[in-house]
């Protein structure tokens, strides 16, 4: 279980960073060229869905990590 947790702790920030950059690029491109309609595209919706899931998972892992490190009274 710790190996899986360590793997996700290493890989999730990189995945989230890449997905955030992709979504920002699509957003900026969509603002300048509305005819391309990236934000109405089915692929963009799936990228946003995966991004949301990975952010939720990364947040849960960070919460679990902080609870483990907190000294018990």
N, CA, C and O atoms as CSV, one atom per row, in Angstrom:
chain,resi,resn,atom,element,x,y,z
A,1,UNK,N,N,0.821,-1.198,0.000
A,1,UNK,CA,C,0.000,0.000,0.000
A,1,UNK,C,C,0.868,1.267,0.000
A,1,UNK,O,O,0.537,2.255,-0.656
A,2,UNK,N,N,1.973,1.223,0.740
A,2,UNK,CA,C,2.843,2.399,0.779
A,2,UNK,C,C,3.494,2.658,-0.571
A,2,UNK,O,O,3.710,3.809,-0.949
A,3,UNK,N,N,3.809,1.587,-1.301
A,3,UNK,CA,C,4.419,1.769,-2.621
A,3,UNK,C,C,3.447,2.453,-3.567
A,3,UNK,O,O,3.839,3.321,-4.348
A,4,UNK,N,N,2.177,2.063,-3.497
A,4,UNK,CA,C,1.155,2.693,-4.345
A,4,UNK,C,C,0.984,4.150,-3.939
A,4,UNK,O,O,0.876,5.027,-4.796
A,5,UNK,N,N,0.960,4.409,-2.646
A,5,UNK,CA,C,0.814,5.780,-2.157
A,5,UNK,C,C,1.995,6.644,-2.588
A,5,UNK,O,O,1.812,7.784,-3.014
A,6,UNK,N,N,3.200,6.104,-2.477
A,6,UNK,CA,C,4.388,6.853,-2.910
A,6,UNK,C,C,4.344,7.124,-4.405
A,6,UNK,O,O,4.714,8.207,-4.857
A,7,UNK,N,N,3.885,6.127,-5.179
A,7,UNK,CA,C,3.782,6.300,-6.629
A,7,UNK,C,C,2.831,7.445,-6.962
A,7,UNK,O,O,3.154,8.313,-7.773
A,8,UNK,N,N,1.650,7.445,-6.328
A,8,UNK,CA,C,0.679,8.505,-6.601
A,8,UNK,C,C,1.173,9.861,-6.101
A,8,UNK,O,O,0.921,10.886,-6.734
A,9,UNK,N,N,1.872,9.870,-4.973
A,9,UNK,CA,C,2.404,11.135,-4.468
A,9,UNK,C,C,3.433,11.727,-5.418
A,9,UNK,O,O,3.585,12.947,-5.484
A,10,UNK,N,N,4.139,10.883,-6.151
A,10,UNK,CA,C,5.136,11.376,-7.107
A,10,UNK,C,C,4.515,11.766,-8.438
A,10,UNK,O,O,4.894,12.780,-9.024
A,11,UNK,N,N,3.560,10.970,-8.926
A,11,UNK,CA,C,3.067,11.148,-10.293
A,11,UNK,C,C,1.887,12.133,-10.388
A,11,UNK,O,O,1.755,12.821,-11.400
A,12,UNK,N,N,1.035,12.216,-9.366
A,12,UNK,CA,C,-0.151,13.070,-9.461
A,12,UNK,C,C,0.162,14.554,-9.646
A,12,UNK,O,O,-0.507,15.205,-10.449
A,13,UNK,N,N,1.146,15.119,-8.944
A,13,UNK,CA,C,1.422,16.542,-9.200
A,13,UNK,C,C,1.842,16.820,-10.648
A,13,UNK,O,O,1.464,17.845,-11.215
A,14,UNK,N,N,2.616,15.917,-11.245
A,14,UNK,CA,C,3.027,16.111,-12.636
A,14,UNK,C,C,1.831,15.996,-13.581
A,14,UNK,O,O,1.692,16.789,-14.512
A,15,UNK,N,N,0.980,15.016,-13.341
A,15,UNK,CA,C,-0.209,14.851,-14.184
A,15,UNK,C,C,-1.099,16.083,-14.080
A,15,UNK,O,O,-1.578,16.589,-15.094
A,16,UNK,N,N,-1.322,16.568,-12.858
A,16,UNK,CA,C,-2.171,17.745,-12.667
A,16,UNK,C,C,-1.569,18.983,-13.315
A,16,UNK,O,O,-2.290,19.798,-13.891
A,17,UNK,N,N,-0.262,19.126,-13.224
A,17,UNK,CA,C,0.405,20.274,-13.842
A,17,UNK,C,C,0.230,20.240,-15.356
A,17,UNK,O,O,-0.087,21.260,-15.968
A,18,UNK,N,N,0.433,19.077,-15.960
A,18,UNK,CA,C,0.299,18.943,-17.416
A,18,UNK,C,C,-1.138,19.198,-17.859
A,18,UNK,O,O,-1.373,19.926,-18.823
A,19,UNK,N,N,-2.101,18.598,-17.151
A,19,UNK,CA,C,-3.505,18.796,-17.518
A,19,UNK,C,C,-3.917,20.255,-17.340
A,19,UNK,O,O,-4.684,20.779,-18.147
A,20,UNK,N,N,-3.427,20.909,-16.308
A,20,UNK,CA,C,-3.746,22.325,-16.108
A,20,UNK,C,C,-3.195,23.167,-17.250
A,20,UNK,O,O,-3.874,24.071,-17.738
A,21,UNK,N,N,-1.962,22.878,-17.684
A,21,UNK,CA,C,-1.389,23.621,-18.808
A,21,UNK,C,C,-2.174,23.390,-20.090
A,21,UNK,O,O,-2.397,24.325,-20.859
A,22,UNK,N,N,-2.591,22.158,-20.325
A,22,UNK,CA,C,-3.390,21.857,-21.523
A,22,UNK,C,C,-4.710,22.615,-21.479
A,22,UNK,O,O,-5.117,23.209,-22.477
A,23,UNK,N,N,-5.377,22.599,-20.337
A,23,UNK,CA,C,-6.660,23.302,-20.230
A,23,UNK,C,C,-6.491,24.815,-20.365
A,23,UNK,O,O,-7.334,25.479,-20.969
A,24,UNK,N,N,-5.412,25.366,-19.810
A,24,UNK,CA,C,-5.158,26.798,-19.982
A,24,UNK,C,C,-4.887,27.145,-21.439
A,24,UNK,O,O,-5.372,28.163,-21.933
A,25,UNK,N,N,-4.125,26.317,-22.125
A,25,UNK,CA,C,-3.851,26.561,-23.543
A,25,UNK,C,C,-5.139,26.497,-24.366
A,25,UNK,O,O,-5.353,27.316,-25.259
A,26,UNK,N,N,-5.989,25.524,-24.060
A,26,UNK,CA,C,-7.263,25.429,-24.776
A,26,UNK,C,C,-8.150,26.630,-24.476
A,26,UNK,O,O,-8.839,27.133,-25.365
A,27,UNK,N,N,-8.137,27.086,-23.242
A,27,UNK,CA,C,-8.937,28.246,-22.865
A,27,UNK,C,C,-8.480,29.500,-23.608
A,27,UNK,O,O,-9.298,30.235,-24.161
A,28,UNK,N,N,-7.167,29.739,-23.616
A,28,UNK,CA,C,-6.637,30.928,-24.294
A,28,UNK,C,C,-6.909,30.850,-25.794
A,28,UNK,O,O,-7.311,31.840,-26.406
A,29,UNK,N,N,-6.693,29.682,-26.383
A,29,UNK,CA,C,-6.950,29.517,-27.814
A,29,UNK,C,C,-8.430,29.724,-28.123
A,29,UNK,O,O,-8.778,30.322,-29.142
A,30,UNK,N,N,-9.283,29.239,-27.260
A,30,UNK,CA,C,-10.725,29.389,-27.450
A,30,UNK,C,C,-11.143,30.852,-27.349
A,30,UNK,O,O,-12.068,31.272,-28.043
A,31,UNK,N,N,-10.482,31.633,-26.503
A,31,UNK,CA,C,-10.811,33.057,-26.364
A,31,UNK,C,C,-10.430,33.834,-27.628
A,31,UNK,O,O,-11.145,34.751,-28.033
A,32,UNK,N,N,-9.315,33.470,-28.245
A,32,UNK,CA,C,-8.852,34.195,-29.428
A,32,UNK,C,C,-9.527,33.718,-30.706
A,32,UNK,O,O,-9.701,34.504,-31.637
A,33,UNK,N,N,-9.905,32.463,-30.769
A,33,UNK,CA,C,-10.533,31.917,-31.971
A,33,UNK,C,C,-11.767,31.126,-31.557
A,33,UNK,O,O,-11.707,29.912,-31.366
A,34,UNK,N,N,-12.868,31.821,-31.424
A,34,UNK,CA,C,-14.100,31.183,-30.942
A,34,UNK,C,C,-14.655,30.146,-31.926
A,34,UNK,O,O,-15.437,29.281,-31.532
A,35,UNK,N,N,-14.262,30.224,-33.182
A,35,UNK,CA,C,-14.768,29.274,-34.177
A,35,UNK,C,C,-14.256,27.856,-33.908
A,35,UNK,O,O,-14.892,26.884,-34.318
A,36,UNK,N,N,-13.131,27.730,-33.234
A,36,UNK,CA,C,-12.587,26.405,-32.937
A,36,UNK,C,C,-13.381,25.716,-31.833
A,36,UNK,O,O,-13.421,24.486,-31.781
A,37,UNK,N,N,-13.995,26.464,-30.973
A,37,UNK,CA,C,-14.836,26.005,-29.854
A,37,UNK,C,C,-14.243,24.795,-29.130
A,37,UNK,O,O,-14.851,23.727,-29.067
A,38,UNK,N,N,-13.050,24.992,-28.590
A,38,UNK,CA,C,-12.388,23.929,-27.838
A,38,UNK,C,C,-13.158,23.544,-26.584
A,38,UNK,O,O,-13.211,22.367,-26.226
A,39,UNK,N,N,-13.749,24.514,-25.923
A,39,UNK,CA,C,-14.415,24.224,-24.663
A,39,UNK,C,C,-15.751,23.519,-24.850
A,39,UNK,O,O,-16.331,23.034,-23.878
A,40,UNK,N,N,-16.241,23.456,-26.061
A,40,UNK,CA,C,-17.460,22.705,-26.350
A,40,UNK,C,C,-17.117,21.328,-26.922
A,40,UNK,O,O,-18.007,20.533,-27.225
A,41,UNK,N,N,-15.833,21.060,-27.064
A,41,UNK,CA,C,-15.342,19.817,-27.651
A,41,UNK,C,C,-15.456,18.671,-26.640
A,41,UNK,O,O,-15.273,18.879,-25.440
A,42,UNK,N,N,-15.753,17.487,-27.116
A,42,UNK,CA,C,-15.896,16.320,-26.242
A,42,UNK,C,C,-14.563,15.928,-25.601
A,42,UNK,O,O,-14.541,15.494,-24.449
A,43,UNK,N,N,-13.463,16.074,-26.323
A,43,UNK,CA,C,-12.142,15.753,-25.759
A,43,UNK,C,C,-11.800,16.656,-24.583
A,43,UNK,O,O,-11.255,16.198,-23.579
A,44,UNK,N,N,-12.118,17.928,-24.709
A,44,UNK,CA,C,-11.840,18.875,-23.642
A,44,UNK,C,C,-12.640,18.536,-22.390
A,44,UNK,O,O,-12.145,18.677,-21.272
A,45,UNK,N,N,-13.857,18.098,-22.579
A,45,UNK,CA,C,-14.673,17.706,-21.429
A,45,UNK,C,C,-14.058,16.519,-20.705
A,45,UNK,O,O,-14.089,16.466,-19.476
A,46,UNK,N,N,-13.500,15.566,-21.443
A,46,UNK,CA,C,-12.853,14.412,-20.822
A,46,UNK,C,C,-11.555,14.809,-20.130
A,46,UNK,O,O,-11.244,14.283,-19.062
A,47,UNK,N,N,-10.794,15.724,-20.716
A,47,UNK,CA,C,-9.577,16.206,-20.075
A,47,UNK,C,C,-9.927,16.898,-18.761
A,47,UNK,O,O,-9.253,16.699,-17.751
A,48,UNK,N,N,-10.971,17.700,-18.776
A,48,UNK,CA,C,-11.412,18.385,-17.561
A,48,UNK,C,C,-11.877,17.380,-16.513
A,48,UNK,O,O,-11.602,17.559,-15.327
A,49,UNK,N,N,-12.571,16.338,-16.926
A,49,UNK,CA,C,-13.038,15.291,-16.020
A,49,UNK,C,C,-11.861,14.576,-15.357
A,49,UNK,O,O,-11.857,14.385,-14.141
A,50,UNK,N,N,-10.863,14.182,-16.153
A,50,UNK,CA,C,-9.679,13.504,-15.615
A,50,UNK,C,C,-8.914,14.438,-14.689
A,50,UNK,O,O,-8.431,14.013,-13.639
A,51,UNK,N,N,-8.802,15.697,-15.067
A,51,UNK,CA,C,-8.123,16.674,-14.228
A,51,UNK,C,C,-8.806,16.794,-12.869
A,51,UNK,O,O,-8.139,16.807,-11.835
A,52,UNK,N,N,-10.116,16.881,-12.872
A,52,UNK,CA,C,-10.852,16.985,-11.608
A,52,UNK,C,C,-10.643,15.747,-10.740
A,52,UNK,O,O,-10.453,15.868,-9.530
A,53,UNK,N,N,-10.675,14.569,-11.338
A,53,UNK,CA,C,-10.463,13.340,-10.572
A,53,UNK,C,C,-9.065,13.283,-9.973
A,53,UNK,O,O,-8.909,12.906,-8.811
A,54,UNK,N,N,-8.051,13.650,-10.741
A,54,UNK,CA,C,-6.688,13.586,-10.219
A,54,UNK,C,C,-6.453,14.635,-9.134
A,54,UNK,O,O,-5.705,14.384,-8.189
A,55,UNK,N,N,-7.076,15.798,-9.255
A,55,UNK,CA,C,-6.945,16.816,-8.216
A,55,UNK,C,C,-7.616,16.336,-6.929
A,55,UNK,O,O,-7.081,16.542,-5.839
A,56,UNK,N,N,-8.772,15.705,-7.044
A,56,UNK,CA,C,-9.455,15.163,-5.866
A,56,UNK,C,C,-8.596,14.093,-5.207
A,56,UNK,O,O,-8.452,14.084,-3.985
A,57,UNK,N,N,-8.030,13.201,-5.993
A,57,UNK,CA,C,-7.185,12.138,-5.447
A,57,UNK,C,C,-5.935,12.716,-4.791
A,57,UNK,O,O,-5.551,12.281,-3.706
A,58,UNK,N,N,-5.304,13.682,-5.430
A,58,UNK,CA,C,-4.119,14.311,-4.852
A,58,UNK,C,C,-4.473,15.026,-3.550
A,58,UNK,O,O,-3.697,14.982,-2.595
A,59,UNK,N,N,-5.606,15.669,-3.498
A,59,UNK,CA,C,-6.028,16.354,-2.278
A,59,UNK,C,C,-6.286,15.369,-1.146
A,59,UNK,O,O,-5.895,15.615,-0.005
A,60,UNK,N,N,-6.940,14.261,-1.454
A,60,UNK,CA,C,-7.186,13.250,-0.430
A,60,UNK,C,C,-5.884,12.673,0.110
A,60,UNK,O,O,-5.752,12.465,1.316
A,61,UNK,N,N,-4.925,12.415,-0.769
A,61,UNK,CA,C,-3.635,11.906,-0.324
A,61,UNK,C,C,-2.907,12.929,0.552
A,61,UNK,O,O,-2.267,12.555,1.534
A,62,UNK,N,N,-2.999,14.193,0.209
A,62,UNK,CA,C,-2.362,15.234,1.019
A,62,UNK,C,C,-3.019,15.328,2.394
A,62,UNK,O,O,-2.333,15.530,3.396
A,63,UNK,N,N,-4.332,15.183,2.446
A,63,UNK,CA,C,-5.046,15.214,3.721
A,63,UNK,C,C,-4.649,14.014,4.576
A,63,UNK,O,O,-4.409,14.157,5.775
A,64,UNK,N,N,-4.582,12.851,3.972
A,64,UNK,CA,C,-4.181,11.653,4.708
A,64,UNK,C,C,-2.753,11.789,5.230
A,64,UNK,O,O,-2.462,11.392,6.358
A,65,UNK,N,N,-1.875,12.341,4.423
A,65,UNK,CA,C,-0.485,12.531,4.821
A,65,UNK,C,C,-0.386,13.498,5.999
A,65,UNK,O,O,0.393,13.269,6.924
A,66,UNK,N,N,-1.164,14.570,5.972
A,66,UNK,CA,C,-1.103,15.547,7.056
A,66,UNK,C,C,-1.685,14.973,8.343
A,66,UNK,O,O,-1.229,15.322,9.432
A,67,UNK,N,N,-2.673,14.108,8.239
A,67,UNK,CA,C,-3.230,13.473,9.437
A,67,UNK,C,C,-2.241,12.498,10.055
A,67,UNK,O,O,-2.191,12.371,11.278
A,68,UNK,N,N,-1.472,11.821,9.258
A,68,UNK,CA,C,-0.474,10.874,9.761
A,68,UNK,C,C,0.678,11.588,10.440
A,68,UNK,O,O,1.238,11.071,11.406
A,69,UNK,N,N,1.043,12.762,9.957
A,69,UNK,CA,C,2.189,13.493,10.497
A,69,UNK,C,C,1.838,14.270,11.771
A,69,UNK,O,O,2.727,14.625,12.545
A,70,UNK,N,N,0.557,14.530,11.985
A,70,UNK,CA,C,0.132,15.317,13.135
A,70,UNK,C,C,0.366,14.509,14.412
A,70,UNK,O,O,-0.060,13.357,14.498
A,71,UNK,N,N,1.030,15.094,15.394
A,71,UNK,CA,C,1.255,14.352,16.645
A,71,UNK,C,C,-0.061,14.149,17.395
A,71,UNK,O,O,-0.896,15.050,17.476
A,72,UNK,N,N,-0.218,12.969,17.929
A,72,UNK,CA,C,-1.457,12.656,18.661
A,72,UNK,C,C,-1.334,13.132,20.098
A,72,UNK,O,O,-0.280,13.007,20.723
A,73,UNK,N,N,-2.429,13.679,20.613
A,73,UNK,CA,C,-2.427,14.205,21.982
A,73,UNK,C,C,-3.071,13.236,22.938
A,73,UNK,O,O,-3.156,13.513,24.134
